[in-house]
Amino acid sequence: MSATKTIATLLSCLLFGPAAAGDAEVTAAARPAGPGAYWYVSLGDFEGAEIDSLESSDEGGFGLGAGYGRYVRKDLALEFEASVSSTDYELPSELAASSADSLTLDTTGILVNVKLFRTLGRMRPFAGVGLGVGMTALSVYDDSYYYATEPLEDEFTVLSQILLGADFRLKKRHHLGMSYRRLIAFDDFDWLGEDVDPGGDSFLLAYRYEF
């Protein structure tokens, strides 16, 4: 234990009692000691935009992300993230070649996120925004043979996202968290005369490792 930390602990004991000193140590341990870095992976469901002429699949969609982050200061981080979001729609019988056909909307992107944290003991709520680029694609997927056709339409687009959630510190370097993500695509698809938004909402479970 450093001399500075020892003095701070003694002062906390004298002014507020031993319990407060213990709480202060837990809070300090939950924060990164100066600028540091981390990597993370996230997985959850993804609900794409509604399409009037189609019904969403009962199986729903998924969202997957992985990234590297670095603290600019103890409560502010910059992240570089790669993400994939996918959702399925049931094709009407007059449009499907077989009853197993479905329409799949995939969005793959690379984004830069800015996150603001607040430390509350072991828990750290956060809010963030992201901006990047990506590809969106509409494909027909045959569940009987587990393959997708060539995209009916694909498009390069600018992506943005809004992030809200909280991390819980399991150990010194290990964190588990949940988050809500709103993905926004700046370009729509045209599907049978209807504008289709490739964005959507995700609820994600994430693991983060600090180093």
N, C-alpha and C positions, 0 to 999 in steps of 0.2 A: 504494500500500500504506500502510495507516495505521501510526502509530507503535506502537500496541499489537501489531499483527500482526507488525511488523518485530522487535520485542523478543522476542515469543514464538518466532518462527522462529530467531533467534540463540540463544536459550536451548536450544531443541531441538537445534540443531547442536552446541552446546558439550557438552550432557549426553549426547545419544544418537547424535549423528552426523547427516550430511546425509540419509541414507535415512529416518530416523525423522521428520525435519522434513517431508520430502516426503509421507510417509504421513499426517502430521497435517493437512497442507493438503488432501489428498484427502478425508479424513474430514470435515473442516470444510466442504468444498465440497458434500459429499453431504447435509449437514443444512441445513434452512431457517435463514436468518439471522434468528432471532427469529420471532414469530408471522407467518404468511403464509397464503396460500390456494392452492387448486388446483381444477381440474375433471378429470373422468375419464370414460371410457367403457369398458365391458367387454362381451365377447361370448364365448359358449361353449356347451357342451352342457348339457342338463338331463334328469335321469332322475327321473321322477315315481314315486309310490308304486305298488306292484304291486296289480293288481286280479285276484282269483282267477278271475273269469268272463271276463276279457279278456286278450289278449296285447299286449305293447308293440309298437309299430310298429318295423320294422327301421331306419327313418330316424331314430328317436329324437326328441328334443325339443331346444329351444334356450333359453338364458337370455340376457337383454340388460339392461344397466343403464347409467345415466348419473347423475352427481351432482356436487355442489359440496362441497368440504371446507375447513375452516379449522383451523389449528393453535392449540390452546389453550396448548400449550407445545411445545418442540422434538420431544418424543417422544409427544405425545398430540394427536389430531385429532378433530373433530366433523364428521360428514358428513350431507348431506341427499341422499337417493337415490330415484330412480324406477326401477322394475324391472318386467320382464315375463318370465314363465316359461311355457313351453308344452310339452306332451307329447301324443303321439297313441297311441291304442290301436286295434287291429283289432277290428271288430265281428263277432260270429258271424253266419253266413249267415241264421239265423232272425231276427236283429234288424236286419239291414241291408236297405235298400231296393235297393241295388245292390252289386256286388263292390267298388266304389270307395269306399264309405262307411267312415268311421272316426270314432271318438269322440275329441274334443279337449278337454283339460283346460287351461284358461288361468288364470294367477294374475297380476294386476297390482297393484302396491303402491307406496306411498310410505313410506319408512322413514328414521329417524334412526339413524346408526351412531356408535359410539364406537370408535376404533382406537388401539391402542398400538403404537408403532414401536420398533425398535432398529437403530441405524446400525452396519453392519459394512463399512466402506469404501464401495464403490459400491452395495452391496446393503443392503436394509432389510427384514428380516422383520417381519411384523405379525400381530396377532391382534385380533379385534374382535367386537362384538355389535351387533345392531340391533333396533329395535322400531318398528312402524308399523301402518298399516291398509291394506286392499286389497279387491279384488273377485275372486272365483273363479267360473268358469263352465264348465259342461259343454255341449258343442255337438256335433252331428253334422256332419262335414265331408266334402264330396264332392270327391275328388281329380280327378275327370274334368272338373269345371267350376270348381274352385278357389273354392268359396264355402262358407260355414258357415250352418247354420240358426239360427233364434233359439235362445238357450240353453235346453236342457232344464231346467236349474236354474242359478241364480246366487245368490251369497250374499256379503254383506259380512262381513269377518272381520278379526280382529287377527292381524298377522304378526310373526314374529320371525326372526332369522337369526344364524348363527355364521359368522365369517369367519377364514380362515387363509391366509397367503400370503407373498409376498415381491416387492418392487420392485427393479429394477436401473436405476441412473441411466445413461442414454445420454449426455446432455449436461447442462448446468447446470440446465435447467428441464424436460427431457424424461425420462420414466421409462416403462419397460415392465415388466409384472409378470404373475404367474400367481397364481391364488387358488382355494381351495376354499370353497364356500358351501353351508351347510345351511339351507334355508328351512323354517320351521315355521309352519303355519297352525293356529289355535286352534279352527276349526270344520270338521267333516267333511261330506262329501256322503253321501247314501244312494243307492246304485246297486243296484237289484234286491235290496234287503235287506242289502247289504254296505256297510260304512262305508269311504269313500274319502278318504284324506288328500291335500289339494291341495299339500302340501309336497313337497320332494325335494332332490336333490343336484346341484350344478353345479361344473364345472371351467372357469374363465374366464380368458381372456387380456385384459389391461387396459392401456390407455394413460393416463398421467397427466401433466398439464401444470401446473407450479407458477408462480405469479406473485405 
